[in-house]
């Protein structure tokens, strides 16, 4: 396990096709001790490096391909289920759980939400949501600082997805690592609370850049926190010029309507088979 | 921050490649890392030593190639090097968010023996 930030070594999922999937790049082993002459079955007419020393094998593969592949599988599965899937990310304490709880509560009777919650430890967040009558599956990641596509696939198996319209994945509170892990979501929603400082988008550009939606939370505390709204919006715009921005307080309900309407619109698009727009 | 899991995947691929080549050892890994990929090279090196332990990649050399980030300027029809996701074109001063390079996390090649 990572001693720096708590990242784990990943799960035990083994995905990985043959290395030689396109007619070149393959290498032959020369068993020099056997005394056999080199008689290879060369199926391909191009040259190989027959040097007897170390051989270099060109791979040119993404180190994220395993997760990306599993994420695409999730995406196809969720699409077939006509589910709108959100990946909600933020730093710890930005109000993800309250935001999700209020979203689910206010949409009750209109859309059914289920939640997958990721945390390093405790199921406190899951309990808070469960108390509000929301179906929840908890992923306790132990030492892993982000959710990955495989964890989400396993958690989704435990949930009755046919009873849902929207699946919300509450990621581990962390603005760094989850940025690189596609979970198969339709929309990545990043939260920025007014108490965290306006420069978060500049400090963590990969996460804010990758988000389809940015939500400024705890707007009821803006003046107490001395929140500079214009600066925050400018910084959000610098990190991502495409993200749809909402400003709200889940606690007071201020600004929630625009967000809920947007969600309903996105869900309708998924349901009708129109691909969910990215923002 | 998640360098360990990324390195673990790189070493897994390298070992898989060595096995496929019926080689007994991984000698060197060549990775390409974009300057905007959100990983820290020093942490990659640290993680490398840890994840190589007790594998046929133990003792292998790690070559980290840094890939400078570049944006595409539609106005100038040209790339320019940048250090963030949205940057100003040094020629026409328009903003561009079309990142062409800099997010790489790739295993370019593996040397086996």
Interface residues (C-beta under 8 A of the other chain):
Chain A: X1 X2 X4 X5 X7 X8 X9 X10 X16 X18 X19 X20 X26 X27 X28 X29 X53 X54 X55 X56 X57 X58 X59 X60 X61 X62 X63 X64 X66 X144 X145 X146 X174 X176 X177 X179 X180 X205 X206 X209 X238 X239 X240 X241 X242
Chain B: X1 X2 X3 X4 X5 X6 X8 X9 X10 X12 X13 X16 X17 X20 X21 X22 X23 X27 X28 X31 X36 X37 X38 X43 X46 X47 X51 X84 X85 X86 X95 X97 X105 X106 X107 X108 X109 X110 X111 X112 X113
